[in-house]
Amino acid sequence: MLRMLLRRLLLGVVTVWIVSVIIFAGVEALPGDACTAFLERDAKGKLLENCRHDLGLDKPAVTRYLDWAAGAVRGDFGISADGQQSIASMVGDRVKNSFLLAAGALAVGVPLAILLGVITGLWRDRWIDILFSTGAIFAMTIPEFVSATVLILIFAIWLGWVPAIVLTPADAPALDFFPEFILASVVLTMVMIAHIMRMVRSSVIEAMASDYVQMAMLKGVPYWRIVFRHALPNALLPAINVVALTVAWLLGGVVVVEVVFNYPGLGRTMIDAISDRDLPVVQALAMIVAATYVGVNLIADMLTILLNPRLRTQRMRRK
């Protein structure tokens, strides 16, 4: 088991390294560089030469990659294109804010999604299943900016219960974002519940129709004992990977929600960096998001292996 987990960990490290090479090569392939993007019309002569020297752009690409990768391992991504701010300090606050937003959505969304998925799976094709499944389809199909706008209109403008947008600065303590981040968290929770609930529902239906559950019913095992002891443990395992993908999406892919609510997270920072052509920041953010995806999925795979005895026995037999 330990060897298997170490192998998965090594595969995750290799994946992150390959992603880092692709990100660096992609930024290198773009026309111009950070200095030409920052200096614009003044990108010429001694001024351009000094800027490239300060950012280390006058070094060979391989040397710059090794320096950048070594710094990224230490948490040092260099400085922004304007040379005024450390990327690590700037991105650190955004990572904290994205974790705060993700934690708020996960704390409510995951338990509620699993509960609704189990209920709709056990009472398949009944009114409660039709009601929640229809709501999940609506939540999955309606764009985030539409649901965000509707929530702002109802709860911020008409009722005045919560602020419409986030005005707290990025470096403020986490508690200062309450209650400004509530609406953004609700929008993410709606989408997350829809996806996880549908997965759990399908898994519960499949588990209840399996041979071992049908055999337990024929033997006269009480229904709820079958549900809690045999069906649910197997049905909830696929939800681990869905939750992992959701966590990664919450940390790096909620660009629309963060822009609508003016939330200072990773997604909005990425958009601002792309608009300003701040290539060092874009490179650092892309690496952070990619590493988050790989790390979260690696944790999900390990949990699935540890919690599913069939996967352990299959891997052992292969050896």
C-alpha positions in Angstrom: 0.0 0.0 0.0 2.8 2.4 0.9 4.6 1.7 -2.4 1.4 2.3 -4.3 0.8 5.7 -2.6 4.5 6.7 -3.2 4.1 5.8 -6.9 1.0 8.0 -7.2 2.9 10.8 -5.4 5.8 10.5 -7.8 3.5 10.5 -10.8 1.9 13.7 -9.4 5.3 15.4 -9.1 6.3 14.4 -12.6 2.9 15.8 -13.9 3.5 19.1 -12.1 7.0 19.3 -13.7 5.6 18.6 -17.2 3.0 21.2 -16.7 5.6 23.8 -15.5 7.6 23.1 -18.7 4.5 23.6 -20.9 3.5 26.8 -19.1 7.0 28.3 -19.4 7.2 27.3 -23.0 3.8 28.7 -23.8 4.7 32.1 -22.2 8.0 32.1 -24.1 6.2 31.5 -27.4 4.1 34.6 -27.0 5.2 37.6 -29.0 7.2 40.1 -27.0 8.0 39.7 -23.3 7.1 41.2 -20.0 9.2 44.3 -20.6 7.8 45.1 -24.0 4.3 44.6 -22.6 5.0 46.9 -19.7 7.0 49.6 -21.4 4.8 49.6 -24.6 5.9 52.5 -26.8 9.0 53.1 -24.6 10.2 49.5 -25.2 13.5 50.4 -26.9 17.1 51.2 -26.2 18.6 51.4 -22.8 15.3 51.4 -21.0 14.3 48.1 -22.5 17.8 46.6 -21.9 17.7 47.6 -18.2 14.2 46.2 -17.8 15.2 42.8 -19.2 18.3 42.8 -17.1 16.3 43.5 -13.9 13.8 40.7 -14.7 16.5 38.3 -15.9 15.1 38.1 -19.4 18.6 38.5 -20.9 19.6 35.1 -19.8 19.1 31.9 -21.9 15.6 30.3 -21.8 16.9 27.1 -20.1 18.6 29.1 -17.3 15.5 31.2 -16.8 13.3 28.2 -16.5 15.6 26.5 -14.0 15.7 29.7 -11.9 11.9 30.1 -12.2 11.2 26.5 -11.3 13.6 26.6 -8.3 12.0 29.7 -7.1 8.5 28.3 -7.5 9.4 25.3 -5.4 10.5 27.8 -2.6 7.3 29.8 -3.2 9.2 32.7 -4.9 7.8 33.5 -8.3 9.9 36.7 -8.8 8.4 40.2 -9.3 5.7 41.6 -11.5 6.4 43.1 -14.8 6.4 46.7 -13.4 9.0 45.6 -10.9 7.1 47.1 -8.0 5.6 44.1 -6.2 6.6 40.6 -5.3 4.4 38.1 -7.0 4.4 35.8 -4.0 3.1 38.5 -1.7 0.5 39.6 -4.3 -0.7 36.1 -5.1 -0.6 35.0 -1.5 -3.6 37.2 -0.5 -5.5 36.0 -3.5 -4.9 32.4 -2.7 -6.2 33.0 0.8 -9.3 34.7 -0.5 -10.0 31.9 -3.0 -9.6 29.4 -0.2 -12.1 31.4 1.9 -14.6 31.5 -0.9 -14.1 27.8 -1.6 -14.4 26.8 2.0 -17.7 28.7 2.3 -19.1 26.9 -0.7 -17.8 23.5 0.2 -19.0 23.6 3.8 -22.6 24.0 2.7 -22.5 22.5 -0.8 -20.9 19.1 -0.3 -23.1 17.8 2.6 -26.2 19.2 1.0 -25.3 17.7 -2.4 -24.6 14.3 -0.9 -27.8 14.3 1.1 -29.9 15.3 -2.0 -28.1 12.8 -4.2 -28.9 10.0 -1.7 -32.6 11.1 -1.4 -33.1 11.4 -5.1 -31.4 8.1 -5.8 -33.4 6.1 -3.2 -36.7 7.7 -4.3 -36.0 7.5 -8.0 -38.7 8.8 -10.3 -40.9 10.1 -7.5 -41.9 13.7 -7.0 -39.0 14.5 -4.7 -36.5 13.1 -7.3 -38.2 15.0 -10.2 -38.3 18.2 -8.1 -34.6 18.3 -7.1 -33.3 16.8 -10.4 -35.1 19.5 -12.4 -33.7 22.1 -10.1 -30.2 20.6 -10.6 -30.5 20.8 -14.4 -31.6 24.4 -14.2 -28.6 25.2 -11.9 -26.2 23.5 -14.3 -27.5 25.2 -17.5 -28.0 28.7 -16.2 -24.7 30.7 -16.6 -23.1 31.9 -13.4 -23.3 35.6 -14.3 -27.1 35.2 -14.8 -27.7 33.6 -11.4 -25.3 36.1 -9.8 -27.1 39.0 -11.3 -30.5 37.7 -10.2 -29.2 37.1 -6.6 -27.8 40.7 -6.5 -31.0 42.1 -7.7 -33.1 40.2 -5.1 -31.0 40.1 -2.0 -28.8 43.1 -2.4 -31.0 45.7 -4.2 -34.6 44.7 -3.4 -34.2 43.3 0.1 -30.9 44.9 1.1 -29.8 41.9 3.2 -26.2 41.7 1.9 -23.8 43.9 -0.1 -23.9 43.6 -3.8 -20.2 43.5 -4.4 -17.0 43.0 -2.4 -15.3 46.3 -1.5 -12.8 44.8 1.1 -9.2 45.0 0.0 -7.4 41.8 -1.0 -5.0 41.9 2.0 -7.7 42.3 4.6 -8.3 39.6 7.3 -10.7 36.7 6.3 -13.4 37.9 8.7 -13.6 41.3 7.0 -15.1 39.6 3.9 -18.2 38.6 5.8 -21.0 39.2 4.7 -19.7 40.5 1.3 -18.7 37.1 0.0 -22.1 35.4 0.8 -23.7 35.9 -2.6 -20.6 34.8 -4.4 -20.5 31.7 -2.3 -24.2 31.0 -2.9 -23.7 31.1 -6.6 -20.8 28.6 -6.5 -22.8 26.4 -4.1 -25.7 26.2 -6.5 -23.5 25.0 -9.3 -21.5 22.6 -7.1 -24.6 21.0 -5.6 -26.1 20.3 -9.0 -23.0 18.5 -10.3 -22.3 16.5 -7.2 -25.9 15.6 -6.6 -26.3 14.2 -10.1 -23.2 12.0 -9.6 -24.3 10.7 -6.2 -27.8 10.0 -7.5 -26.4 7.9 -10.4 -24.1 6.1 -8.0 -26.9 5.3 -5.5 -29.2 4.0 -8.3 -26.4 1.8 -9.6 -25.5 0.5 -6.1 -29.1 -0.3 -5.3 -29.5 -2.3 -8.5 -26.2 -4.2 -7.9 -26.2 -8.0 -7.3 -25.0 -7.9 -3.7 -27.8 -5.5 -2.7 -30.4 -7.6 -4.5 -29.0 -10.7 -2.8 -29.2 -9.0 0.6 -32.9 -8.1 -0.1 -33.7 -11.7 -1.0 -32.1 -12.8 2.3 -34.4 -10.5 4.2 -31.9 -8.0 5.4 -33.6 -4.8 6.6 -33.9 -2.2 3.9 -32.2 0.7 5.8 -29.4 -1.7 6.9 -28.8 -2.5 3.3 -28.7 1.2 2.4 -26.3 2.4 5.1 -24.1 -0.7 5.3 -23.8 -1.9 1.8 -25.1 0.6 -0.8 -24.0 4.0 0.4 -20.3 3.2 1.2 -19.9 2.0 -2.4 -22.1 4.7 -3.9 -20.3 7.6 -2.3 -16.8 6.7 -3.4 -17.2 8.2 -6.9 -18.2 11.5 -5.2 -14.6 11.9 -3.9 -13.3 12.6 -7.4 -16.1 14.9 -8.2 -15.5 16.9 -5.0 -11.8 17.0 -5.8 -12.5 18.5 -9.3 -14.9 20.9 -7.7 -12.3 22.1 -5.2 -9.8 22.7 -8.0 -12.5 24.5 -10.0 -13.4 26.7 -7.0 -9.8 27.8 -6.5 -8.9 28.6 -10.1 -11.9 28.6 -12.4 -14.4 30.9 -10.9 -13.4 33.8 -13.0 -16.9 35.0 -13.9 -18.2 34.9 -10.3 -15.2 36.8 -9.0 -15.4 39.5 -11.7 -19.2 40.0 -11.2 -18.8 40.4 -7.4 -15.5 42.2 -7.6 -14.0 39.5 -5.4 -10.1 39.6 -5.1 -9.4 36.0 -5.8 -7.1 34.0 -8.1 -9.6 34.1 -11.1 -10.0 37.9 -11.1 -6.3 38.4 -10.6 -5.6 36.2 -13.6 -7.9 38.3 -15.8 -6.3 41.5 -14.6 -2.8 40.1 -15.3 -3.8 39.0 -18.8 -5.4 42.4 -19.5 -2.2 44.2 -18.3 0.0 41.6 -20.1 1.8 41.0 -16.9 3.4 37.7 -18.1 5.3 36.8 -14.9 2.0 37.0 -12.9 0.1 35.0 -15.5 2.9 32.4 -15.5 2.8 32.1 -11.7 -1.0 31.9 -11.5 -1.2 29.3 -14.2 1.4 27.2 -12.3 -0.5 27.6 -9.0 -3.8 26.5 -10.6 -2.2 23.6 -12.4 -0.5 22.4 -9.2 -3.7 22.7 -7.3 -5.5 20.5 -9.9 -2.8 17.9 -9.7 -2.6 18.0 -5.9 -6.3 17.8 -5.2 -6.8 14.9 -7.7 -3.8 13.1 -6.2 -5.4 13.3 -2.8 -8.7 12.1 -4.2 -7.0 9.1 -5.9 -5.3 8.2 -2.6 -8.5 8.4 -0.6 -10.3 6.3 -3.2 -7.6 3.6 -3.0 -7.6 3.7 0.8 -11.4 3.6 1.2 -12.1 1.0 -1.6 -10.9 -2.5 -0.7 -11.6 -3.8 -4.2 -9.1 -1.4 -5.7 -6.4 -2.5 -3.2 -7.0 -6.2 -3.9 -7.0 -5.6 -7.7 -3.7 -3.8 -7.5 -2.1 -6.4 -5.3 -3.2 -9.2 -7.6 -1.6 -7.4 -10.6 1.7 -7.4 -8.7 
